[in-house]
């Protein structure tokens, strides 16, 4: 075989073995996630959601095929997908549709937001989530159930602090859970009480959260699937491409499987079952 022909056949064979990219991102400042080194000007080739190659335009061009989509980064920062190693993913999906109290900067704003959200609900529907942060308020007072009882007369409310270790229950929620001044404080938990009467103030911490949480109706499979889909879309919008879901229930796992079968699960995850 002539050397020239042999070389040509080798080139053809090598070309046919080179995977073709679904997408090539060009003209960006690429940071690969290494612990050292600043972003470098370059291109990135992707296929089936994975990175094929990173390099200059000439190095990446070999992965371009007739169906490859081209994206111009125009000097923007190009990063690998983020992985969140500790999430409560389905709970987060429910929170996205609930009242947002995270940046309520005064008790008055806290109460107003709950009032307006309660107007959107049917009587008896629970108000959960919230993620309030009392350290934003002057003097940092913890909220009490009396703050919100008048604006949530028809809806039990159990509103979590942003760290997930304490929550505020309104009077309707405590009634639904059968909580009274005689309710014992469980080991590993705390129920804040009026120093004079012993009545619960509405704040439940750690293991005491179950005293009210057990009264909250379980969401339907459809509600759980909607929450998961909402969380997946939100994560994708932030560049999060993989998660670890902590304390996942069997119902959560079933929701992941339903969305995967329907082709609606966009983010891979590792589930850590609830003990």
N, C-alpha and C positions, 0 to 999 in steps of 0.2 A: 504494500500500500504506500502510495506516495506520502511523504511527510506533510505536505500542505493539506492533502485530503484528510489525513489522520487528524491533524490539528483542528480542521473544520468540524469533523464529526465529534471530536471531544468537546468542542465549544457548544455544539448543538445539544449534546447529551447533558452537559453541565447546565445549560440554560433551561432545559426541560425539567431538571430536578430542582431548580430554584423556585421556592414557593412564591406565589404572586400575592401581593398585598391587597387587602380590601380597601385600605385607606393609606395615603401617604400625606403626612403633615410636613409642610415645607416652610423654611424661612423663619423658624422660631428660635427662641433661646431655650435650649433643652437641659433640664436637670433630671438625672436618672434616679435620684434618691440615694446616691452614695453619700457617706458621712462627710466626705471632704470634696472640695472643688466647687467652683462657681458654675452657674449655667453656661453652656457653650452653644454657639450658633450651630445649627444643624437641622437635620430632617429625621423623621421617625416613620417607619413602616409598620403597619398593623394588619393582622389577619385573624379572624375568628375571635376578636376581643383580646388578642395577645400581641405583645411587641415582637416583631420580627427582627428589626434592625434599627440601630441608631448610628448616625454618621453624617458625613457631608453629603451634598447632593449627588455626587458621583457614586459614592458607596451605596446609597439607598436606591438609586435609579434602577439597579438590576432587579428590584422586586416589583417594578411597575409593570402591570399588565393592561390588556385592553379594557378591563372592567374596573380598574383601580380608580377610586375617588380621590381627588386632590383637594386638600384644604390648605389655604395660605394662612400661616400664623401671623404674618406681618410684624415680626419682631416680638410677638407676645411670648409669655412664659409657658412652656410645655412641660407638664409634670406627669408622672405615672399616677394611676388611680390611687386614692387614699383607702386605707383599711382602718376601720374603727374597731378596736379590740374589745370594747365593752359597751353594749347597747341593750336597751329593753325595747326592741324594735316595734313590736305591735303596740305596746303602751304609747310609744312615741307617735305612732300613727293616729291613735285616738286623740292624743294631745293636740295634734295639728288641726283637728276639727273642733277643739274645745276652746274655752276662754283663755286668752293669753294674759297672764298676770306677771310674767317675768320682768318686764320693764315698767310695771306700775310703780311710780316713784313716790306716791303718798298713799296713806290709808284711804283718802277720799277717792283717789283714782282707782284703787283696788276695789272698793265698794261699787263705784260707778260701772266698771267693766262687768262685774258679776251681775249687776242689775240689768244691764243691756243684753247680756247673753241669756239670762233667764227668760227674757221676753220672747226669745226665739224657740223656746221649748214647750212641749205639751206638759200639762200637770202630771206630776209623778215621775217625770224623767230626771235621772240623776245628773248632777253637774260634777264632773271629776276633772282631774288634771290641774291646770292653772300655772304651776311652777312659780309661785310667789317668792319674793325675797324681801323679808322685812328689814334686812340690813340697809336697804336703800332709804328707809324712812327715818326721819328725825327722831332721835331717841331709841330707835329700833324696837318699838313695842311689838310683841307678838299679837296677831289678830285674835279676836274672841268671836264666839258664835253670834253674840248680840249685834255685831257690826253688820252681819249679812242676813239675819233672820227676816227683817222687814222687806228685803228686796228679793228674797227667795221663799215666799210663803208656801208655794205649791210644789217646790222641787227640793228633794234632799240634795245636799252639796257636801262633797268630801274633796277638798282642794289641797293638793300636795304642795309642799315647799319644794324649791328647785332641786334640793339634794335627795329627795325621796325618803328622807328619814323622819319626817313629821308632816302632819296634815291638819287642816281645819275642817271640822264638821259643824254644820248648822244644826239648829234644834230639830229640824225635820229628819235629818240623817241619824241623829242620836236616837230619836223616837223609833225610826225604822229598825235600828240595830238593837233596841232595848237597853241602851246605855243610860244608867242613872247614877246618882251619887253613891249607890251601893255596889256598883260594878267594881270588882277588884282590879287592881293594877297588875298586869301579868309580869312575870319575871322577864327582865330584859327590855321592858317598856316603861312608858310613863304617860299618865293621864293628868294633865294640868287641871287643878281644881281651885275653886274659890276658897281662900283661907278661912273664911268665916262659916260658909254654909256647906262646904264639901262638894258643891255641885260642879260638874265638869265645865270647864271654860271653852271646850271645843277643840283644844290642841291634843293630838295623840301622837306619840313618838315611838318609833322602832316597833318592838313586838306588840305594842298596844294598837298599832294601826289595824290589826285584824279585828279588833273589837267592833269597828265600823265597816271595814272593808268587806267582811264576810256577808254583809247585808246587801251589797251592790249586786244587782242581777248580772249573771253571766251574759256577755254579748252573744248574739246569734252568729252562726258561721258566716252569714252574709256581712254582718257588721265587722267581724274580725277580718274577713278578706278585704273589705274596703279600707280598713285601717292599715293593713299590711301594704296594700297597693299604694296608699297615700305615702307611707313611710319610704317605700322603694323609690317613688318618684322624687321625693324630697332629697333623699340621699344622692340619687343620680344628679340632681341639679347642683349639688355641692362637690361633685367629683368623687364621691365615695363609691367604690366599686366592689367592696367586700366588707362584711361585718361579722362580729361575733355576738350572738343573741344570748344574753345571760338569763338564767332562771326561766328558760322557755318551758311552756306547758305543752302537754300533748295536743291540746287544741291549737296552740300556735304552730306546732309541727304539721298538723293536718291542713292548716291554712297555707303554709308554704307549699305543701304538696299540691293543693288545689290550684294555686296560682301557677305552679310549674307545669302542671298538666295543661293548663289553659294558655301557656306561652306568655304569661304576664309577669313572670319573675325575672327581673333584670339584674339583680345583684346577688352574687353567691354569698353564702353565709355559713358559719359554724354555729350550731345550736348547742348550748350547754343546758341540759335538762334541769328542771327544778327538783331539788332533793325531796 
